[in-house]
Structure formats: structure tokens, C-alpha cells
């Protein structure tokens, strides 16, 4: 240490005696040197930058797709509402299926805070076929449900083609098919006849997918009057749908079961459909975390590629390093030069990856009809990560290059 300090003081004194100042490497010069080193080997630099770009693109795209999906869910819930509750029949203590009382809807409407209520009832032994010639075992699992006329308003459903049940069609053999049921039956327009429970029913409407009541998508909905007179339905509901004031949802939820079945409230299953959508979004967020982990691994591999490129570059450029050292370049200058190369290489990959990630997430959002929502922080964080990766990847090669003595470098072959 003393010898090194003595040499430093001697060198400083010598420079002072001849009027020389220590050499400096300006930021602009460092950037120019870094770009020159990369331009000398463009193919290798491009491949190394692609490794970083793939990792950043994966991370930005995953964040963008997840954010757009969440924005779509939020917009969907805002339009559909989160105040829909359903009550369905469950099982008794012996595991036997139970049924709801016939006056369940009337009781529910009396609960304070309830705005509206409606119901559907499963019509037993009434399978749905395209024609009576179809194999009896090929019903496609389509359920026949007796529906009240107020059902569509309560569940926020929409008719895609045709119309909904009204006072006239509810008492006659007319049906409205859910979106999935129509596809299974090959029905594309109203006016088609389908075979339900041994009777021809005319399709008067086809529904759009019902987000808050997906059980309606694979069902044939008929009026209460037709269900009773033509198919022998007992009039008991299998599921009750209710809308309530937003601030009254918890209270209504706690009162639904004891109101519908005071003697056996445990036999009534109460749920909130919007919770299922939120659970799906939570699952999507968990998948997003997994995909971010995969993107991080790709980024790590890209960083290793940058480090490998820089180490090979140091070995190949020993003559250049030695020449610069002999002309007065200090060790710090060499370190800065190679650190700049690594940072520029990583940052170029980060910018390219960010552009690819934005394009992918925007394309996915447009393809699925989602609102595009990419937090700016994702781009900033992605570029920041590339700088850190570049610094870590270039640290060892830069130090190794700076430790190369001028004499050894000049004698390299």
C-alpha cells in the first residue's frame, strides 16, 4: 500500500512538474466509445440485446394483458352491477336434494332493500332436442327452465335475436334459447321449432351470453304457464334472483335463506355472482405472477448473455485496451468504457422489449375487445431493470478489462 501510494505521489509530482493534467473521459466520449464497440460487432450485439428484449417484452406484455383484463372486468361489473344475489335449492342433512317453496319470490320481495326479484324453475323430464328423431342420449345437457317475465331485467340479460317472453308467448309453446343452447341445437334465428319434453316449441328469441347467470346460457327458457300446462311443472323455483340496494347487499344476503325457508335455512344456497367474476380475476392475477416469474427468468438469461458477450469482447480487444492504456487512459476510463457498452446494450434490448410488449398487450386487448390499459410504471420499471441488469452484467468484464496491464495487452496475439 505504501509503495502504491509512493508511486501515485511520484506520478502526480511528475505530471505537475511538466504542467500536465490528469486525463478525463467525458460522458459524450464514453457513449461514443461504447457505441463504437457495439457497432464493430453488430450481429453479436443484436443477439445479446434480443435476450434482454425477450425478457422485458414478456414482463411488459403480461402486465399489460393483466391490466387490460382487469379494466374489462371493472367495466363489466360497473355495467352489470354487483348487487345481484341468487338463492338456490340445496340438500338436506341426509344429502337429498331439496326444493324452494313456491312463494319464494314473493317472500324475497318483502325484504327491506330488495329492488326486484325473479326466478327460474327446472322443468323435470323435459329434455331438449332439435327434433324427435335425435338419439335420446344426445340432448347436450340443455336444461328446460320455467322463467318469469321479469327475469331478463333482474339478471341484466340481453336478447341477441328475436324477443323475450311476454304475456302472450308465456302461455304457449314458445321458448327463448340461451347462447350456448342455440349453438348446440344449430338454431341461428327465431321461428325454428325444437322438441322439448315431447312437444314442439317455437324459438322466439336467442339470448346473448349472460355474465352474471351463466346457467341460462345452456338452457331453453319457457313461460310459467306453458311449463305447467304442457310439461307438468309444479311451479316451484329452483333459483331465485334478486337485486337490492348496494349498501343493503350484506343485509339482504344474510336474510335470504331464513326468509325463503325459515324452518331449514341451511338448505338454501346463497351466492353473489359478481364474487365469481372477482375470483376469476384473482386467479388471473396469480397466473400473471407466474408469467412474470417466467419473464424474469428470460431476463436473467438475457443478462447472462450480455455478460458473456462483454467477457468475449474484453478477450478479443486486449490490443485496443493496451493501446489506450499506453496512450494515457486510466483504469477508470477502461471500466467506464466497458460499463457503457454493457448499459447501452441492455438499454437497447429494454427499449426493443418494451415496444414489443406494448404491441403484444395492445394487440391482445384489441383482439378480445378489452380497453387497453398499460400502467406507465411497467415501462419505467422495465427500463430500470434493464439498467440494473446491464450494470451487473458489465461489472466483471469492465473490472477485468481495467486490470489488463499495457505491456501484456500489447504483446497479445
N, C-alpha and C positions, 0 to 999 in steps of 0.2 A: 504494500500500500504506500509506504514511504517512497519507494523507488518510482512508482507510478506518479505520485504527486510531484516528485522532483522533476520527472520528465515533462509533466504538464506545465510546471512553472518555467522550465527551461524553454519549452516551445513558445510559451506566451511571451517570455522575455525576448526571444529571438525575433518573433513577429513584431514586437513593439520596437525593437532596435532598427528594423528595416522599414518601419512605417506601414506594415500590413495589418489588415483587419481580418478576424475570423470569417470564413466563407459562410454564406447563408443560402438557404433554399426557400425561395418564396412559394406561397401556395399555388400560384399560377404555374410556376416551373414544375412543382411536384405533380400537378394534374397533367401537365403536358408529358412529363416523363412516364407517368402511369399509362396514359393513352397510347404513347408510342410503343411501350412494351406489349400492350394488348394487340395493337394493330400489326405487330410483327408476326403474330401467330393467331390469325382471326378464327380459324376453324376450331382450334383448341379452346380459345376464349368463348366462342359461341356455345360449344358443348358444355362447358362449365357453367355458363350463365343459364343454360336451359335447365340444368339440375336445380338451381335456385328457383327459376321461374316455375317449374312444375310444382314445387312445394308451396310457393306463395299463391299460385293460381288455385291450387286445391283448397287452401285455407280461406282465401277471399271468396271463392265460389260457394263453399259450404256456408259461410256466414251470410252471404247474400241470399242464397236459396232459403235458408232458415228464416231470415228476417222477412223475406217476401211472403213465405208461407204463414208466418205469424201475423203479418199485416192482413193477409187474406182472411185468416180466422177471425181477427178482430173486426174486420168489416162485415163478415158474415154474421157474427154474433150481434153486432150493432143493428143489422137489418132484421134478423130473426128474433132477437130478444133472448134474454137469459131467464125470463120469468115463467117459462113453461115447466110444469111439473106433470108427471104421469104416475098413475096408481094402477097396478095390475094385480091379477089374482096370483096367489102363491100356493103354498102347500100347508097342510095341517101338520100336527105333531107326529102323525103316522106316515108322512110323506105322500099323502094322497092329494091330488090336485083339487083346489077349491075354486069357487066362482064368486064373483062380486054380486051383491044384491041388485035387484032390478032397478031400484030407485037411487042408485049410487050417484048419478049425475045431479039429481035434484038435491040430494044432501050436500054435495060439494058446493053447489051454487049458493048455499046458505052461509058458508064460511065467510067471515069478515075478511075483506081484502081480495076476494076472488072476483075477477072481472068477467070471466066466461069459462064455460066447461062444455066438453063434448065427450063422445065415447065411440068405441068400436066393439063389436061382439063377434067372436069366432063362430061361424056357422058350421056345425059339425057335419061330417059325412057329405060334404059338398065340394068335391074336387073339381078343379078347373081344367078343361081340355079345349083344344082347338076345334075338335069335332068328336062325336061319339065313336068314331072309328079308330081313335087313338088308343094304344095299349093302356090299360087301366093303371099300370105301374109307371107310366111316363107322364105323370102330372106336373113334374118340375117343381114340386113343393110350393105351388102357388096357393095361398090361403084365401078363403072366402070370408070377407068381413062385412057385417051389417054396420053401416055408418050413419050417423046423424048428419043432417044437412049443415050444421054449424061446424063440422069437423075441420074443413079446409081452412077456415078463418083462424081457428084456435091453434093449429099446428103450423101456420104460415106457409101452407102449400099453394102451389100454382098449377093450373091446368095448361098442359103443353098444346094439346089439340082437342077440339070439341068443347064440352062444357061439363059442369059439375051436376050432381044430383039435385033435383028440385022437387017441389010438391007433387008434380005430375009423374016424373020418372021414378021417384022413390017407391011408388006402389006398384010399379010394373017391372017386367023382366028387363031391366036396364042395368048396366054396370059401368063403372069407371075403373080403368086398369092403372096400376102403378107402373112406373117407367120400366122396371126390370120384368114385370109380368108381361107387359106388352111385347117386349123383345123376345121373351121365351115363347110366347104364343105366335109370334110372327105377325102381330097386329100393328099396322102403321097408320091407320086412320079410323075415325069413328064410322059407325054404320056396319062394322063387321060383327058377325054372330059368333059367340063362344058357348061351349057346352058346360054348364055349371049345375052340378047336383042332379043331372038327368033332365035339365030344362035348357032350352035355348035362351040366351040373354044377348041383347044388343049392346055393343060398346058405344056409349055416348060421349066418352072422354078418355083422354090419356094424361096422366099427371107427369109433371117434371119431378126429378128426384127430390124427396123431402128430407132435408138435412137433419131436422130435429125429430123426425119419426121415420127412420129408415125401414121399419117393419111394413110401412104402407107401400114401399116400392115393389115388393113381390106379393101383391095382394090384388084380388078383384073385389072392389067395393060396391055394395048394393044397398038399397034403401031398407030401412027397418020394416016397412010394410011388406015389401016383396020377400024379404028374408023370412018373415013369419008366415005369410000366406002360401008361398011357393016352396019353401025349403024347410019349414017346420022349426024355425029358430025360436028359442024360448024367451028371447028379449033380454037376456042377462048380458051386461057388458063384460068384456074380458080386459079392457084397458080404458081408463078414464084420463082425459087430457084437460088440464086447467091452466088458465092464465091468471096471474094475480099481480097486484101492485109490486113494484120492485122491492120496496122496503118491507113488504109483508111476506116475501117468499119463505124465509126461515120459519115464520109462524105457521103459514099455510102448510108447509111441508110437514111440520110436526103434528098438525091436526088432521091431515088427510086420512091416514089409516084408522084412527079411532072414530072419525066421523063416518066413514064408509062401513066399517064393521066394528061397532062398539064392543061386541062380545069377543071377537077374535082379531084385534088389530095386527097381531103378528102374522096373520095370514095374508096381509096386503103388502105388496112391494111398492115402495115409493122411490122414484128416481127423478133426477133432473137432467134432461138430455144434453144441456149445454156442458154439463160436467164431463160427459163422454168426449165431447169435442176438445175440451181442455186437456183431458187425459191423453188424447191422441197428440195434441201439441206438445205435451210433456215428453211423450215417447219420441217425438221428432227431435226435441231438444237433446235428449240422451243420444240419439243417433248422430246429431250434429257434433256432440262432444267426441264421439268415436271417430268421426270423419276428420275432425280437427287433429286428433292424435295421429291419424294416418298421414295427414298433410305435414305434421311436424316431423314425422319420420322421413318423408320425402325431402323436407328442407334440410334435415341433418345429413342425409346422403349427398344433397347438393353442396352443403358446406364442406364435406369431406372431399368432394370433387374439386372444389376451389382450392383447398389446402394442397391437394395432390398436384394440381396444375402449378401452383406457386412454387412448390418444392422442386419440381422438374425444371421450372423456369430458372430458379437460382442455380441449379447444377449446370444448365446449358449456357448461362450467361456469366460465368466466372471471369472470362476475359473482359467483358464490359464492366463488371464490378471492379476488377483490379485496375483497369484504366481510369475509371472515375476516382478511385481511391488515390491513385498516384498523381492525379491532377488536382488533388486538394479536397475531394469530397470526404466528409467525415462519416463516421459510423451512423450517426443520427440521420444524415441525409439518405444513406442507403436504406435504413429502416423505413424512413418516410416514403421513399420511392416504392418499395415493395408493398408497404401497407396501403398506399394509394391505389396500386394496381388491384389488390385484393378487394378494396372497398368499391372501386369503380366496377369491377367485375360482378360483385354481389349486388350492387345497387342497380346495375343494368338488368340483371336477372329479376330483381324485385319489381322494377317498373314493368318489364315484359309480363311477369306473372300477374301483376295487379291488373293490367289491361285484359289479359286472358280471363282472369277471374271475374271481372266486371262483365265481360262479354258473355261468359257462360251463365252467370246468375241472371243477367238481363234476358238472355235467350230462354232460360227455363221459366222465368216469370211470364214472358210473353206467350210461350207455348201453352202454359196452363191457365192463362187468363188471370194471373195474380198481379197486384200492384207491385211495381219494382221498388224495393226498399233495401238499400245497402248503406249501413252506418259508415260515415266518413272515417270513423275511428278504425274501422277494419283496414282501410287503405293505409292510414298513418301507421298503424301497428305493424302491418305487413312490411312496409318500407323500413320501419325502425328495426324490425327483426333481421332484415337483410343486412343492415349496417352492423348489427352485433355479430351476425354470422360471418360477415366479411372480416371484421376485426379479429375474431377468434381464429378464422382460417388463415389469415395472413400474418398473425403474430409470430409463429415459429419460423416460417420461411424468411420473414423480414429480419429477425434476430440472427438467423443462420447466415443470411447474406451479409449482414453488417459485420459479422465476426471473421469473414474471409480476409486474410491478410493480402495486401497488394502484391507481394512477391510471389505468393502461392497462386494467386489468381492469374498473374501474368505468365506464369510458367505452365498453365493448364493447357491441355491439348483437347 
